[in-house]
Structures are given as C-alpha cells and as structure tokens.
Amino acid sequence: MKQRAIAIAVFFAALILLLALRAPAFFAPENLRDMAVTNAPSLIVATGMTLVILAGEIDVSVGSQFAVASVLAATLARAGMPLIFAALLTVLAGAGFGAVNGALVVWTRVPSIVATLATMAFWRELLRWITQGAWVQGLPPQFQWMGLGQGAGEAVIVSSAAVVFAVFAWMLRHVQAGRAVYAIGSSRESARLAGIPVKVVSFGVFIAMGALTGVAALLDSIRFSEIQSNTGMGLELKVISAVVIGGASITGGRGSLWGTLLGAGVLAVIAPSLTFLGVNAFWEKAIQGAIILGAIVLERAAASRVPTPALAKNAG
C-alpha cells in the first residue's frame, strides 16, 4: 500500500511539475478555486466509499443515489421548503438508500456488487420514470449558493468537504467503530470472535455511504440554477478509482482516507491538465484506467512478495 501511495505521489508531483513548466496558467487562483469547488462533492462521496471498501464491500449505486438526492433537494426547494429542512430530508433520503443496500447485503446476504448494481439500475430508472428526463427548473434564488452569493457559497462547499473528510479521518484512527471497520475488512470471522458486531458495522457503513452521498448531492446542487435528472453519471467509477488509486485494498482491511485524498487529487487534476497541455480530452479515461491498472499491479506485486506463514517458517 505504501509503495502504491509513493508511486502515485511521484506521478502527481511529476504532473504538477510538467504543468508548472508547460502551462503555468493552470495555477491561476480562479482555476484552482473552480477545481476545488467542482471536486469537493466527489471527495465527500469518496470518503463514504473508503469506509465501504475498507469493510470489504463495494457500492456502485452512488451515482444513482446522487441523482435522486439532487433532484429531491431541488424539488423540495422549488416547492418552497426552507433550505435547512430540504437539506435534512435530502441527507435522510441518502441514508435511506444506504440502508436499503445495507439490508440487502447484510441480512439477505446478496453480494454487495450484485445488490448495488440492482439498486443502481432501480433508482436511476425510477428517477427517469418520475421526471420523464426533464430538468428541475424554476429554483428559488435562495437555493443557489444557499442565498449567500457565489463566493461565500463556494467557500461553504469546500469547507464542508474539508470538515467531513477531517471528521471521518479522525474517527477511523481514534474511534472504536473506525477500528472495527478495518477489522471486519481484514477478517470477518476474526472480528466476530473478537466481539465486534459485524452485521451492525457493515450495515452502518452503507448508511454512512448513503448519507454522505446525500450531503454531496446537496452541495453540488446549490451550484446550479437547474438540476439535470441524469446527474451523477459515472460518479461511482470516479470515487472507487480515487479510493483504489489512493492505496486501499479492494478486498478490504487496508487503506486510509489520506490515500483517498491523494487519489481524488490526482483524478481532479487529470482532466483540466489535459486541456491546459493541449491534449485531447478523450485521453482522460484512458489515463485514469492506466493509473488504476498500475495501482492494482503494484498491490499484487507487493502481495506476492509477502511470504506465507509456511514459507516463512521454512525460511527460518
């Protein structure tokens, strides 16, 4: 994991150096600000995805959850509901989506990849049926930027993402529930024998994932005067990529939110850097895929060098 983080950090530093030499305009304050605001909601979702992956699960429905939560927040605001209540209901709806996933995985024992693929399709198609593909328009002025103006609204989005990240990073290191997430991702049976409520913790990470997706959807929605019904397309790939690139093991038990932050930073820089360097934007997905593949190869290579207990005993 450390080797992967170091390799990604080296790649990131090299990319920044290339931009400094070839496209210094990339570092213009307005460009950096736009990148931070645009990617802050994704970091919040990636924070939740880190919890899920550390627990040995996966959630590919976050893009659909994000879309439903965004449309819900906008619809409630358009109906005249005060923003604080619309925000609360949006987050609660996200937690409800996570609870559905958690129940399917924990109590019906459907593999998380299968369960969340099903809910991904269900929520997306349900939203398409309800909205008929129409955007949510006619939003009240107090909804966009929370009525604070663009500058203050952007500050709220970025600072909210920073607070969410810091709180969960601290919890993973210092709170028993955070350590339990690592334990069940490493070995569910060992965690159960140690007295950890495996089902409760697994259910909890899906609820946290959904709630954080609701928060991210709300913060993303206030940037616009109209909300697309197909928003969130590809979000699941982006946040899973950030977690994996950042050093987390896709099988659970290993990783950190700081690694996720590094992965999210790399992905956030790639797209605009291509524009500034004059490279065709179609290369973005190819580069992302190459980075992910390289990260997995590094993980496998590192794992193959770790001796099994029997080999270690013979070697001694």
C-alpha positions in Angstrom: 0.0 0.0 0.0 2.8 2.4 0.9 4.6 1.6 -2.4 1.4 2.4 -4.3 0.9 5.7 -2.5 4.5 6.6 -3.1 4.2 5.8 -6.8 1.0 7.8 -7.2 2.6 10.7 -5.2 5.6 10.6 -7.6 3.2 10.7 -10.6 1.2 13.5 -9.1 4.4 15.5 -8.4 5.7 14.9 -12.0 2.4 16.1 -13.4 2.4 19.2 -11.3 6.0 19.9 -12.4 5.0 19.4 -16.0 2.1 21.9 -15.6 4.4 24.4 -13.9 6.8 24.3 -16.8 4.4 23.9 -19.8 1.2 25.5 -18.6 1.7 27.9 -15.6 -1.8 29.3 -16.2 -3.1 26.1 -14.7 -2.2 27.5 -11.3 -4.3 30.7 -11.7 -6.3 31.2 -8.5 -9.6 31.1 -10.3 -8.8 27.8 -11.9 -7.7 26.2 -8.7 -10.8 27.5 -7.0 -13.1 26.1 -9.7 -11.3 22.7 -9.4 -11.8 22.7 -5.6 -15.5 23.6 -5.8 -16.2 21.1 -8.6 -14.5 18.2 -6.9 -15.4 18.8 -3.3 -18.7 16.8 -3.5 -16.8 13.9 -5.1 -14.4 13.9 -2.2 -17.3 13.5 0.2 -18.7 10.6 -1.7 -15.2 9.1 -1.9 -14.9 9.4 1.9 -18.0 7.2 2.2 -16.7 4.8 -0.4 -13.5 4.4 1.5 -15.5 3.2 4.5 -17.4 0.7 2.4 -14.3 -0.7 0.7 -12.3 -0.9 4.0 -15.2 -3.1 5.3 -14.7 -5.4 2.3 -17.8 -4.3 0.4 -18.5 -2.1 -2.7 -21.3 0.3 -3.6 -21.8 1.0 -7.3 -25.1 2.7 -6.8 -23.8 6.0 -5.5 -24.2 7.8 -8.9 -27.9 6.9 -8.9 -28.3 7.9 -5.3 -26.6 11.2 -6.1 -29.0 11.9 -8.9 -32.2 11.1 -6.9 -30.9 13.2 -3.9 -30.0 16.1 -6.2 -33.5 16.1 -7.8 -35.1 15.7 -4.4 -33.3 18.7 -2.9 -34.1 20.9 -5.9 -37.8 19.8 -5.9 -38.2 20.5 -2.2 -36.6 23.9 -2.6 -38.8 24.7 -5.6 -41.9 23.7 -3.5 -41.0 26.4 -1.0 -39.5 24.3 1.7 -36.8 26.1 3.8 -33.3 25.1 2.8 -32.4 23.7 6.2 -35.4 21.2 6.1 -34.7 20.4 2.4 -31.1 19.6 3.3 -32.1 17.4 6.2 -34.6 15.4 4.2 -32.0 15.0 1.4 -29.4 13.6 3.8 -32.0 11.3 5.4 -33.1 10.1 2.0 -29.5 9.3 1.2 -29.2 7.4 4.4 -32.3 5.5 3.5 -30.8 4.5 0.1 -27.8 3.2 2.0 -30.0 1.3 4.4 -31.6 -0.5 1.5 -28.2 -1.5 0.2 -27.1 -2.5 3.7 -30.1 -4.6 4.3 -29.7 -6.4 1.0 -26.1 -7.2 1.7 -26.1 -7.9 5.5 -29.4 -9.6 6.1 -30.3 -11.2 2.7 -26.6 -12.0 2.0 -26.7 -10.7 -1.5 -23.1 -9.9 -2.6 -22.6 -6.1 -2.4 -21.6 -5.8 -6.1 -24.9 -7.6 -7.1 -27.1 -5.7 -4.6 -25.8 -2.3 -5.5 -25.9 -3.0 -9.3 -29.6 -3.7 -8.8 -30.3 -0.6 -6.8 -28.2 1.5 -9.2 -30.5 0.5 -12.0 -33.6 0.7 -9.9 -33.0 4.3 -8.6 -31.9 5.6 -12.0 -34.9 4.1 -13.9 -37.3 5.2 -11.2 -36.0 8.8 -11.4 -36.2 8.7 -15.2 -39.8 7.5 -15.0 -40.8 10.2 -12.4 -39.1 13.1 -14.2 -39.5 11.8 -17.8 -36.0 13.1 -18.2 -37.0 16.7 -17.5 -34.7 19.0 -15.6 -35.8 20.6 -12.3 -36.2 24.3 -13.2 -37.6 27.4 -11.6 -35.5 27.1 -8.4 -35.8 29.9 -5.9 -32.9 32.4 -5.7 -32.1 31.4 -2.1 -31.3 27.8 -3.3 -28.4 28.7 -5.5 -25.3 29.2 -3.3 -27.6 28.9 -0.3 -28.5 32.5 -1.0 -25.1 33.6 0.2 -23.7 34.6 -3.2 -21.2 32.7 -5.3 -18.0 33.5 -3.3 -19.5 32.6 0.1 -21.3 29.6 -1.4 -18.1 28.2 -2.9 -16.4 28.6 0.5 -19.2 26.7 2.2 -18.9 23.8 -0.3 -15.1 23.4 0.0 -15.1 23.9 3.8 -17.9 21.4 4.2 -16.0 18.8 2.3 -12.9 19.5 4.4 -14.8 19.1 7.6 -16.4 15.8 6.5 -13.1 14.5 5.5 -11.3 15.5 8.7 -14.0 14.1 10.9 -14.0 10.7 9.3 -10.2 10.6 9.1 -10.1 11.2 12.8 -12.8 8.6 13.5 -11.1 5.9 11.6 -8.0 6.3 13.7 -9.3 7.1 17.1 -12.9 5.8 17.4 -13.6 2.1 18.1 -16.2 2.0 15.3 -13.5 3.1 12.9 -11.1 0.3 14.0 -14.0 -2.1 13.7 -14.3 -1.2 10.0 -10.7 -2.2 9.4 -11.2 -5.4 11.5 -14.1 -6.8 9.6 -12.5 -5.9 6.3 -9.4 -7.9 7.3 -11.3 -10.9 8.6 -15.0 -11.1 9.3 -14.6 -14.3 11.3 -11.8 -12.9 13.5 -13.8 -9.7 14.0 -16.8 -11.8 15.1 -14.8 -13.8 17.5 -13.3 -10.6 18.9 -16.9 -9.5 19.8 -17.3 -7.0 17.0 -20.9 -6.8 15.8 -20.0 -7.4 12.2 -23.5 -7.0 10.7 -24.2 -3.8 12.6 -20.9 -2.3 11.4 -21.4 -3.4 7.8 -25.0 -2.0 7.8 -23.6 1.2 9.3 -21.0 1.8 6.6 -23.7 1.6 3.9 -25.9 4.1 5.8 -22.9 6.4 6.2 -22.2 6.0 2.4 -25.8 7.0 1.6 -25.9 9.9 4.0 -22.6 11.3 2.7 -23.9 10.9 -0.9 -26.9 13.0 0.2 -24.7 15.7 1.6 -22.6 15.7 -1.6 -25.6 15.9 -3.8 -27.0 18.9 -1.9 -23.7 20.7 -2.0 -23.3 20.0 -5.7 -26.9 21.1 -6.5 -26.6 24.6 -5.0 -24.1 25.4 -7.7 -26.7 25.4 -10.4 -30.0 27.2 -11.2 -31.3 24.0 -12.9 -30.7 20.4 -11.9 -30.3 17.6 -14.5 -32.2 14.4 -13.9 -29.2 12.4 -15.2 -26.7 14.0 -12.9 -24.1 11.7 -11.2 -23.4 9.6 -14.3 -20.0 7.9 -13.8 -19.6 9.1 -10.2 -19.3 5.6 -8.9 -16.3 4.9 -11.1 -14.6 8.2 -10.2 -14.9 7.7 -6.4 -14.0 4.0 -6.5 -11.0 4.9 -8.6 -9.9 7.5 -6.1 -10.1 5.0 -3.2 -8.2 2.3 -5.2 -5.6 4.7 -6.5 -5.1 6.0 -3.0 -3.9 2.7 -1.8 -6.9 0.9 -0.4 -7.2 -2.8 -0.9 -10.3 -3.6 -3.0 -10.7 -6.7 -0.8 -10.9 -4.6 2.4 -9.0 -4.1 5.6 -6.2 -1.8 4.2 -6.2 1.8 3.2 -6.7 5.3 4.5 -8.7 8.4 3.9 -5.4 10.3 3.3 -4.7 8.0 0.5 -8.2 8.6 -0.9 -7.5 12.3 -0.8 -4.3 11.8 -2.8 -6.3 9.6 -5.3 -9.1 12.2 -5.6 -6.5 14.9 -6.1 -4.9 13.0 -9.0 -8.2 12.4 -10.7 -9.2 16.0 -10.2 -6.1 17.3 -11.9 -6.0 15.0 -14.9 -9.0 16.4 -16.9 -8.1 20.1 -16.6 -4.4 19.4 -17.1 -5.1 17.8 -20.5 -6.9 20.9 -21.6 -4.0 23.2 -20.4 -1.4 20.9 -22.1 -3.3 20.8 -25.3 -4.0 17.1 -25.2 -7.3 15.7 -26.5 -9.7 15.3 -23.6 -10.7 11.8 -24.8 -7.4 10.6 -23.3 -8.8 11.3 -19.8 -10.5 7.9 -19.2 -7.5 6.1 -20.8 -5.1 7.8 -18.4 -7.4 7.1 -15.4 -7.6 3.4 -16.4 -3.9 3.2 -16.8 -3.3 4.6 -13.3 -5.9 2.3 -11.8 -4.3 -0.7 -13.6 -0.9 0.3 -12.4 -2.1 0.7 -8.8 -3.6 -2.8 -8.8 -0.5 -4.3 -10.4 1.6 -2.7 -7.7 -0.7 -4.1 -5.0 -0.5 -7.6 -6.5 3.3 -7.4 -6.8 3.6 -6.3 -3.2 1.3 -9.1 -2.0 3.3 -11.7 -3.9 6.5 -10.7 -2.1 4.9 -11.3 1.3 5.8 -14.8 2.4 3.1 -17.1 3.6 3.4 -18.5 7.2 4.6 -21.8 5.9 7.2 -20.3 3.7 8.3 -18.0 6.5 8.7 -21.0 8.8 10.7 -22.9 6.3 12.8 -19.9 5.5 13.7 -19.7 9.2 
